[in-house]
Amino acid sequence: MPFDPLWLLVLIPLALAVVVLIVMKRKEKSDKADTIRSLERISDVTKEDGTYVMTTENGTYSLVFFNVPSQGELTVNSLKVFEIVTFRQTIRVDTDGLFRSGENTLIVVYPSLHPIKRYINENEMVFTSVQKPFSGIRIGTLPEIESAIRGGTL
């Protein structure tokens, strides 16, 4: 049975999609590793039972890494729902079980550098700051966290 060239129209785009997905996953892993290395330079970061813990002069924080594309913006709708807005799409992320409120948790948003917004009620929104915790949770971009650690406020 001869090879049908029409199969190439299916196989080539499929192979390209797989390669793109692999490259994106590797980029995400390297971004997280770079973020961890940056935090290790200015604080004590350890991995305990699969979670990262950061100790600074002012306290100990359980770290949660949250990947937001560099062009994306993060909005905290509630402690259980985050929203990532990029130029192409809006993604709602269910964060239930990702962290516990009341714990001293620090959410590190990387590689995005955009300010993080948070709804405080149905129609009011504020910009978050790593210095202003809500429900025991602090959230910030990597440069903001590094600045707070160096300044002694975190």
Secondary structure as UniProt FT lines:
FT   HELIX           6..42
FT   STRAND          44..48
FT   TURN            49..50
FT   STRAND          51..56
FT   TURN            57..58
FT   STRAND          59..68
FT   TURN            70..71
FT   STRAND          73..78
FT   TURN            79..80
FT   STRAND          81..85
FT   STRAND          90..94
FT   TURN            97..98
FT   TURN            101..102
FT   STRAND          105..111
FT   STRAND          117..119
FT   STRAND          125..127
FT   TURN            130..131
FT   TURN            135..136
FT   STRAND          137..141
FT   HELIX           142..151
//
